Amino acid sequence: MSSPGSEAGAATISSLNSEPADAGDRSPYDREASEAVLKSLIYHMLVEERRMPPKELGIPLKEMFPEDWNFHFEISLSRKYGPDADIEAWKKENVDVGVLAYFGDLPLCNQHIVERSKALLEAEGELVAMAIEQLVDNDFEVAWAALDVDTKKELVLDGLVRAAYKSREESRHDCPETKVLSLVGDGEYNLINLLKEIVAHDPTGNLRVKSLYLFPHPAVEHEYSRFTREYPNSGALEDLRAFEYLRIVQRNLYIVQTLIGILEAYTGKPAPKISLNDERKRSQQGGGAIRAARRRLRTVGRSAECQQRDWRDHKKTPASFIGCPAPDAGFMRSPALWRQIWYLSEKDSYPRDYHFDTTPGNTRSVRIQDPVLRLMFLIARRRAMASGDRGAVGKMHDVLVRQQRAGVFDVTLLQIRGQLEREYREMMEELEYSGRRDRLAEAEWNRQRGAPDDKLEEEEEGGQCDPADGFEELENEGDGVPATDEDEDEDEDEATA
């Protein structure tokens, strides 16, 4: 279907094919980047003039015009999954040329499925931890509902763009859940529901999930149903089924990265920065790039010689280190504690004792200088990480506070308290602050309540008397023993005192 901007766009596109005089001095990526910039400028010009850009312009650059980039996908998703959409017709009109290298090479496709599945598994583990921390610890659902619509749209668009850097950009064509209004609104596929859905799959929050979770959607399930149910397992369709499953994995990876990107944008974590040339290289889906991925995958199965050479790195498993025991039965580590363990397991953290979150994505590491205090801290840290022992958490707090007051490291008392509260939740609050404060307040109240002067002041001001006193008076009245003159004199003396 022709559009008002087709003629102008086609004329400009034809001019792009003419090479300048110094074209031979530039690399192919430089030429591709320049062409992409010009096409994005034309796309933006047509959108501003309220004319539909031609399909030949392709996807505008998200680095230059994120609104135009989103407009392209919003139109595409409406045409593919809208009320009157024809998915098969859309797929014929929009052939994904980036996957042609897979046809006729089933092992290559299977290798890429393994690579993308591993990336999806890691991303889902990260997302679950972030979602639990926001929904459970930070009351994100209420905070998100309090934001105005424009702010929500900005955060969602930011997350969509971030996801395009970390996953295949074209996979958004297969994600009807990633429309901005869908994520911002109150429908079934809004942001909060998608976060709760992935948390319900594996609520441990230890930065790892036990199995892949594939987000369901009726339109997507109908689209891929003929590759899973209608056709038998025949060799003629084996390549096609493998390719379609790869698209499903890539689709879910884009959704997960979108949710991560929205949470990162909400917490203020800086967006990734990448040059246009690097973006063109990264997004290339030709045979060379795919075969490079296959070569990388072959290194996953390490040989015996390799393992002997790198035994120092191989013997340490991810997110674990000497001094971090397995959690006791019944103890559920918080995402903040899992993140602390992950920080300490990094090679550059070997000489450090603890990390404090500063800005999103950044920490400040500290080391206990006093040998005796350091030994006490490491023992308490090990016990706290294993069981959340309240006494161990309190000892960690005391050691850190002593070192902070001695000027050993530049961390505030509020940072120490907040870090331990995020990692051990109500345990730190109950042990060090609320519990002690409540006990002191109760003791002070009991002391003041027991003074006769205070009791008289409450009675004169019409305050409420102690229920126990009234109960004793009722008991005396029930005995039927009349009060004597000596009793009345004693009462008057107490009142005078």
C-alpha positions as CSV (number, residue, x, y, z in Angstrom):
1,M,0.0,0.0,0.0
2,S,1.5,3.3,-1.1
3,S,1.7,6.3,1.3
4,P,1.9,10.0,0.9
5,G,5.6,10.0,1.8
6,S,6.5,7.1,-0.6
7,E,7.6,9.2,-3.5
8,A,9.7,11.5,-1.5
9,G,11.2,8.7,0.5
10,A,11.9,6.6,-2.6
11,A,13.6,9.5,-4.3
12,T,15.9,10.1,-1.3
13,I,16.6,6.4,-0.9
14,S,17.8,6.2,-4.5
15,S,20.2,9.0,-3.9
16,L,21.7,7.0,-1.0
17,N,22.8,4.3,-3.4
18,S,25.1,6.6,-5.2
19,E,28.6,6.3,-3.5
20,P,30.6,9.5,-2.8
21,A,34.1,10.0,-4.1
22,D,35.7,9.0,-0.8
23,A,33.5,6.0,-0.2
24,G,36.4,3.6,-0.7
25,D,38.2,5.0,2.4
26,R,35.3,4.1,4.7
27,S,34.5,0.7,6.2
28,P,31.2,-1.1,5.4
29,Y,30.0,-0.3,8.9
30,D,30.7,3.4,8.4
31,R,28.7,3.4,5.2
32,E,25.9,1.4,6.8
33,A,25.8,3.8,9.7
34,S,25.7,6.9,7.5
35,E,22.9,5.4,5.4
36,A,20.9,4.5,8.6
37,V,21.3,8.1,9.8
38,L,20.0,9.5,6.6
39,K,17.1,7.1,6.5
40,S,16.2,8.0,10.1
41,L,16.2,11.7,9.3
42,I,13.9,11.1,6.3
43,Y,11.6,9.0,8.6
44,H,11.5,11.7,11.2
45,M,10.7,14.4,8.6
46,L,7.8,12.4,7.2
47,V,6.4,11.6,10.7
48,E,6.5,15.3,11.6
49,E,4.6,16.1,8.4
50,R,2.0,13.4,9.5
51,R,2.9,11.3,6.5
52,M,3.3,7.5,6.7
53,P,7.0,6.6,6.0
54,P,7.6,4.0,3.3
55,K,8.7,0.5,4.3
56,E,12.0,0.9,2.4
57,L,13.2,3.3,5.1
58,G,13.3,0.4,7.6
59,I,13.5,0.8,11.4
60,P,14.6,4.3,12.4
61,L,17.6,4.6,14.8
62,K,16.6,4.5,18.4
63,E,19.7,6.5,19.3
64,M,18.5,9.5,17.3
65,F,14.7,9.4,17.4
66,P,13.3,6.9,20.1
67,E,9.8,8.2,19.5
68,D,10.0,7.4,15.8
69,W,11.5,4.1,16.6
70,N,8.6,3.2,18.9
71,F,6.1,4.5,16.4
72,H,7.5,2.1,13.8
73,F,6.9,-0.9,16.1
74,E,3.6,0.3,17.4
75,I,2.3,0.4,13.8
76,S,3.8,-3.0,13.0
77,L,2.3,-4.6,16.1
78,S,-1.2,-3.2,15.3
79,R,-1.0,-4.5,11.8
80,K,0.2,-7.9,12.9
81,Y,-1.9,-8.5,16.1
82,G,-4.7,-6.0,15.8
83,P,-8.4,-6.9,15.7
84,D,-8.6,-7.3,11.9
85,A,-4.9,-8.4,11.4
86,D,-3.8,-11.2,9.2
87,I,-0.6,-12.6,10.7
88,E,0.4,-14.7,7.7
89,A,-0.1,-11.9,5.2
90,W,2.0,-9.6,7.5
91,K,4.8,-12.1,7.6
92,K,4.9,-12.4,3.8
93,E,5.1,-8.7,3.5
94,N,7.7,-8.3,6.2
95,V,10.2,-11.1,5.6
96,D,12.9,-11.3,8.3
97,V,16.0,-11.4,6.1
98,G,18.2,-11.7,9.1
99,V,17.4,-15.4,9.6
100,L,18.2,-16.6,6.1
101,A,21.5,-18.0,7.2
102,Y,19.8,-20.5,9.4
103,F,17.9,-22.3,6.6
104,G,19.7,-25.5,5.6
105,D,21.9,-25.5,8.7
106,L,20.0,-27.1,11.5
107,P,23.1,-27.5,13.8
108,L,23.8,-23.8,13.5
109,C,20.2,-23.0,14.5
110,N,20.3,-25.4,17.5
111,Q,23.6,-23.8,18.7
112,H,22.0,-20.4,18.6
113,I,19.0,-21.7,20.5
114,V,21.3,-22.9,23.3
115,E,23.1,-19.6,23.4
116,R,19.8,-17.5,23.5
117,S,18.3,-19.9,26.0
118,K,21.2,-19.5,28.4
119,A,21.0,-15.7,28.0
120,L,17.3,-15.9,28.7
121,L,17.8,-18.0,31.8
122,E,20.3,-15.5,33.3
123,A,18.1,-12.5,32.4
124,E,15.1,-14.1,34.1
125,G,17.1,-14.8,37.2
126,E,18.1,-11.1,37.3
127,L,14.5,-10.0,36.6
128,V,13.0,-12.1,39.4
129,A,15.4,-10.7,42.0
130,M,14.8,-7.1,40.9
131,A,11.0,-7.7,40.8
132,I,10.9,-9.2,44.3
133,E,13.0,-6.3,45.7
134,Q,10.7,-3.7,44.2
135,L,7.4,-5.4,44.8
136,V,8.1,-6.7,48.3
137,D,10.6,-4.4,49.8
138,N,10.0,-1.1,48.1
139,D,6.2,-1.2,47.6
140,F,6.7,-0.6,43.8
141,E,3.0,-1.3,42.9
142,V,1.8,1.6,44.9
143,A,4.6,3.9,43.8
144,W,4.0,3.0,40.1
145,A,0.2,3.7,40.5
146,A,1.0,7.1,41.9
147,L,3.0,8.2,38.9
148,D,1.3,10.3,36.2
149,V,0.8,8.7,32.7
150,D,3.4,10.8,30.9
151,T,6.1,9.7,33.4
152,K,5.1,6.1,33.0
153,K,5.3,6.4,29.2
154,E,8.8,7.8,29.4
155,L,10.0,5.0,31.7
156,V,8.4,2.4,29.5
157,L,9.9,3.8,26.3
158,D,13.3,4.0,28.0
159,G,13.0,0.3,29.0
160,L,12.0,-0.7,25.5
161,V,15.0,1.1,24.0
162,R,17.4,-0.5,26.6
163,A,16.0,-3.9,25.7
164,A,16.9,-3.3,22.1
165,Y,20.5,-2.9,23.1
166,K,20.6,-6.2,25.0
167,S,18.5,-8.4,22.8
168,R,17.5,-8.7,19.1
169,E,15.7,-5.5,18.2
170,E,13.5,-7.1,15.5
171,S,12.1,-9.5,18.1
172,R,9.8,-6.8,19.2
173,H,7.7,-7.6,16.1
174,D,6.7,-10.8,17.9
175,C,5.9,-9.2,21.3
176,P,2.3,-7.7,21.4
177,E,2.8,-7.2,25.1
178,T,5.4,-4.5,24.5
179,K,3.0,-1.8,23.3
180,V,3.5,1.3,25.5
181,L,-0.2,1.7,26.4
182,S,-0.4,-2.0,27.2
183,L,2.5,-1.8,29.7
184,V,1.3,1.5,31.2
185,G,-2.4,0.7,31.4
186,D,-4.4,-1.6,33.7
187,G,-4.9,-4.5,31.4
188,E,-3.8,-8.1,31.6
189,Y,-0.4,-7.5,30.1
190,N,0.6,-4.4,32.1
191,L,3.9,-3.9,33.8
192,I,2.8,-5.0,37.3
193,N,1.1,-8.2,36.1
194,L,4.1,-9.2,34.0
195,L,6.4,-8.8,37.0
196,K,4.1,-10.8,39.3
197,E,3.9,-13.5,36.6
198,I,7.6,-14.0,36.4
199,V,8.0,-13.9,40.2
200,A,5.3,-16.6,40.6
201,H,7.4,-18.9,38.3
202,D,10.3,-19.0,40.7
203,P,10.1,-16.7,43.8
204,T,13.5,-17.6,45.3
205,G,15.2,-14.4,44.1
206,N,18.7,-15.8,44.1
207,L,19.6,-14.4,40.7
208,R,19.0,-17.8,39.1
209,V,15.8,-19.6,37.9
210,K,15.5,-23.4,37.7
211,S,13.8,-23.4,34.3
212,L,12.9,-21.1,31.5
213,Y,9.6,-19.2,31.6
214,L,7.9,-18.4,28.3
215,F,5.4,-15.6,28.6
216,P,2.0,-16.8,27.1
217,H,-0.1,-14.8,24.8
218,P,-3.1,-16.2,22.8
219,A,-2.1,-14.4,19.5
220,V,1.5,-15.7,19.7
221,E,0.4,-19.2,20.6
222,H,-1.9,-19.2,17.6
223,E,0.8,-17.9,15.4
224,Y,3.2,-20.7,16.3
225,S,0.7,-23.5,16.9
226,R,1.1,-25.1,13.5
227,F,4.8,-25.7,14.3
228,T,4.0,-27.5,17.5
229,R,0.7,-29.3,17.2
230,E,-0.7,-29.6,13.6
231,Y,2.3,-31.0,11.9
232,P,4.0,-34.3,12.8
233,N,7.7,-34.6,13.5
234,S,8.9,-34.9,10.0
235,G,12.4,-34.2,8.8
236,A,11.2,-31.8,6.1
237,L,9.9,-29.3,8.7
238,E,12.6,-29.9,11.3
239,D,14.6,-26.8,10.3
240,L,11.5,-24.6,10.3
241,R,10.4,-25.8,13.7
242,A,13.8,-25.1,15.1
243,F,13.8,-21.7,13.6
244,E,10.4,-20.8,15.0
245,Y,11.4,-22.0,18.5
246,L,14.4,-19.7,18.3
247,R,12.1,-16.8,17.5
248,I,10.0,-17.7,20.6
249,V,13.2,-17.7,22.8
250,Q,14.2,-14.4,21.3
251,R,10.8,-12.9,21.8
252,N,10.8,-13.8,25.5
253,L,14.4,-12.4,25.9
254,Y,13.2,-9.1,24.6
255,I,10.2,-9.0,27.0
256,V,12.5,-9.8,29.9
257,Q,15.0,-7.2,29.0
258,T,12.2,-4.7,28.6
259,L,11.0,-5.3,32.1
260,I,14.6,-5.1,33.4
261,G,15.1,-1.9,31.5
262,I,11.9,-0.3,32.9
263,L,13.0,-1.1,36.5
264,E,16.5,0.2,35.8
265,A,15.0,3.4,34.4
266,Y,12.8,3.7,37.4
267,T,15.7,3.4,39.9
268,G,17.8,5.8,37.9
269,K,20.4,3.4,36.5
270,P,22.2,5.0,33.5
271,A,21.3,3.7,30.1
272,P,24.0,1.8,28.0
273,K,25.8,3.9,25.5
274,I,27.0,2.5,22.2
275,S,28.2,4.0,19.0
276,L,26.3,3.6,15.7
277,N,29.1,1.5,14.2
278,D,29.2,-0.8,17.2
279,E,25.4,-1.1,17.0
280,R,25.6,-2.1,13.3
281,K,28.2,-4.7,14.1
282,R,26.3,-6.1,17.1
283,S,22.9,-6.3,15.3
284,Q,24.4,-8.0,12.2
285,Q,22.6,-11.3,11.8
286,G,24.6,-12.6,8.7
287,G,26.3,-15.9,8.4
288,G,29.6,-14.6,9.7
289,A,28.2,-13.3,13.0
290,I,26.1,-16.4,13.6
291,R,29.1,-18.7,12.9
292,A,31.1,-16.7,15.3
293,A,28.5,-17.4,17.9
294,R,28.8,-21.1,17.1
295,R,32.5,-20.9,17.7
296,R,32.0,-19.2,21.0
297,L,29.5,-21.9,22.0
298,R,32.0,-24.6,21.3
299,T,34.2,-23.2,24.1
300,V,31.5,-24.0,26.7
301,G,32.5,-27.6,26.9
302,R,36.0,-27.1,28.3
303,S,38.7,-29.7,27.6
304,A,40.7,-31.4,30.2
305,E,43.8,-29.5,29.3
306,C,41.8,-26.2,29.6
307,Q,40.4,-27.1,32.9
308,Q,43.8,-28.0,34.3
309,R,45.3,-24.7,33.0
310,D,42.4,-22.6,34.5
311,W,41.7,-24.7,37.6
312,R,41.9,-21.6,39.8
313,D,38.9,-20.0,38.0
314,H,37.0,-23.3,37.4
315,K,36.9,-24.4,41.0
316,K,34.9,-21.3,42.1
317,T,31.3,-21.5,41.1
318,P,29.3,-18.4,40.3
319,A,27.7,-16.4,43.2
320,S,29.7,-18.3,45.8
321,F,33.0,-17.8,47.6
322,I,35.0,-19.1,50.5
323,G,33.2,-18.0,53.6
324,C,29.7,-18.2,52.1
325,P,27.9,-21.3,53.2
326,A,24.7,-22.8,51.8
327,P,21.6,-21.3,53.3
328,D,20.0,-23.3,56.2
329,A,16.7,-25.0,55.6
330,G,13.8,-22.6,55.9
331,F,15.9,-19.4,55.5
332,M,15.0,-17.4,52.5
333,R,17.7,-15.0,51.3
334,S,16.5,-11.6,50.1
335,P,17.5,-10.4,46.6
336,A,19.7,-7.7,48.2
337,L,21.6,-10.4,50.1
338,W,22.0,-12.5,47.0
339,R,23.4,-9.4,45.3
340,Q,25.9,-8.9,48.1
341,I,27.0,-12.5,47.7
342,W,27.4,-12.0,44.0
343,Y,29.5,-8.8,44.6
344,L,31.8,-10.7,47.0
345,S,32.2,-13.6,44.6
346,E,33.8,-11.3,42.0
347,K,37.6,-11.6,41.6
348,D,38.2,-7.9,42.3
349,S,36.3,-8.3,45.6
350,Y,38.6,-10.9,47.1
351,P,40.4,-8.4,49.4
352,R,37.2,-6.7,50.3
353,D,34.8,-7.5,53.2
354,Y,31.5,-5.9,52.2
355,H,29.8,-3.8,49.6
356,F,27.4,-0.8,50.0
357,D,25.0,0.2,47.3
358,T,25.6,3.9,46.3
359,T,24.1,4.7,43.0
360,P,22.1,2.2,40.8
361,G,24.6,-0.3,39.4
362,N,27.5,1.0,41.6
363,T,28.8,0.0,45.0
364,R,31.4,1.1,47.5
365,S,33.5,-1.8,48.9
366,V,35.1,-1.7,52.4
367,R,37.7,-3.7,54.3
368,I,37.9,-4.0,58.0
369,Q,41.4,-2.9,59.0
370,D,41.6,-4.2,62.6
371,P,42.6,-7.9,62.4
372,V,40.5,-8.9,65.5
373,L,37.4,-7.0,64.3
374,R,37.8,-8.4,60.8
375,L,37.8,-11.9,62.1
376,M,34.8,-11.2,64.2
377,F,33.0,-9.6,61.2
378,L,33.8,-12.5,58.9
379,I,32.5,-15.1,61.4
380,A,29.3,-13.0,61.9
381,R,28.9,-12.5,58.1
382,R,29.1,-16.2,57.5
383,R,26.6,-17.0,60.2
384,A,24.2,-14.3,59.0
385,M,24.4,-15.4,55.4
386,A,23.6,-18.9,56.3
387,S,20.7,-18.5,58.6
388,G,20.0,-14.8,59.1
389,D,20.9,-15.1,62.7
390,R,19.9,-11.9,64.5
391,G,22.9,-11.8,66.8
392,A,25.2,-12.2,63.9
393,V,23.6,-9.3,62.0
394,G,23.9,-7.2,65.1
395,K,27.6,-8.0,65.5
396,M,28.2,-7.1,61.8
397,H,26.4,-3.8,62.5
398,D,28.5,-3.1,65.6
399,V,31.8,-3.8,63.8
400,L,30.9,-1.6,60.8
401,V,29.8,1.2,63.1
402,R,33.1,1.1,65.1
403,Q,35.1,1.2,61.9
404,Q,33.0,4.0,60.5
405,R,33.4,6.1,63.6
406,A,37.2,5.5,63.6
407,G,37.3,7.0,60.1
408,V,38.4,3.7,58.4
409,F,36.0,4.0,55.5
410,D,33.7,6.7,54.1
411,V,30.3,5.2,54.7
412,T,27.5,6.9,56.7
413,L,25.6,5.3,59.6
414,L,22.5,5.6,57.5
415,Q,24.1,3.6,54.7
416,I,25.2,0.8,57.1
417,R,21.7,0.6,58.6
418,G,20.0,0.7,55.2
419,Q,22.2,-1.9,53.6
420,L,21.7,-4.4,56.4
421,E,17.9,-3.7,56.5
422,R,17.6,-4.4,52.8
423,E,19.6,-7.7,53.1
424,Y,18.0,-9.0,56.3
425,R,14.7,-7.1,56.1
426,E,12.8,-7.1,59.4
427,M,15.5,-8.9,61.3
428,M,17.7,-5.9,61.4
429,E,14.8,-3.6,62.1
430,E,13.6,-5.7,65.0
431,L,17.0,-6.3,66.5
432,E,18.8,-3.0,66.4
433,Y,16.2,-0.3,66.2
434,S,12.5,-0.9,66.6
435,G,12.9,-3.6,69.2
436,R,15.3,-1.6,71.4
437,R,13.3,1.6,70.9
438,D,10.1,-0.1,71.9
439,R,11.6,-1.7,75.0
440,L,13.1,1.5,76.2
441,A,9.8,3.4,75.6
442,E,7.9,0.7,77.4
443,A,10.3,0.8,80.4
444,E,10.0,4.6,80.6
445,W,6.2,4.5,80.4
446,N,6.1,1.9,83.2
447,R,8.4,4.0,85.3
448,Q,6.3,7.2,84.9
449,R,3.1,5.3,85.4
450,G,4.2,3.9,88.7
451,A,4.9,7.4,90.2
452,P,2.0,8.6,92.6
453,D,2.3,12.2,91.4
454,D,1.8,11.2,87.8
455,K,-1.3,9.1,88.8
456,L,-2.8,12.1,90.6
457,E,-2.2,14.4,87.7
458,E,-4.0,11.9,85.4
459,E,-7.0,11.8,87.8
460,E,-7.2,15.5,88.1
461,E,-7.0,16.0,84.3
462,G,-9.8,13.4,83.8
463,G,-7.3,10.9,82.5
464,Q,-8.1,7.2,82.4
465,C,-7.2,5.3,85.6
466,D,-5.5,2.0,85.7
467,P,-8.0,-0.8,85.0
468,A,-6.4,-2.9,87.7
469,D,-7.2,-0.2,90.4
470,G,-10.9,-0.3,89.5
471,F,-10.9,-4.1,89.5
472,E,-9.5,-4.1,93.1
473,E,-12.2,-1.6,94.2
474,L,-14.9,-3.9,92.8
475,E,-13.4,-6.8,94.6
476,N,-13.4,-4.9,97.9
477,E,-17.0,-3.9,97.4
478,G,-17.9,-7.4,96.6
479,D,-16.5,-8.7,99.9
480,G,-19.2,-6.8,101.8
481,V,-16.6,-5.6,104.4
482,P,-17.2,-1.9,105.3
483,A,-14.3,0.4,105.2
484,T,-13.0,1.5,108.6
485,D,-11.9,4.9,109.8
486,E,-8.3,3.8,109.8
487,D,-8.6,2.8,106.1
488,E,-10.0,6.3,105.3
489,D,-7.2,8.0,107.2
490,E,-4.5,6.0,105.3
491,D,-6.2,7.0,102.0
492,E,-6.1,10.6,103.0
493,D,-2.4,10.4,103.9
494,E,-1.5,8.8,100.6
495,A,-3.4,11.5,98.7
496,T,-1.7,14.3,100.7
497,A,1.7,12.7,100.0
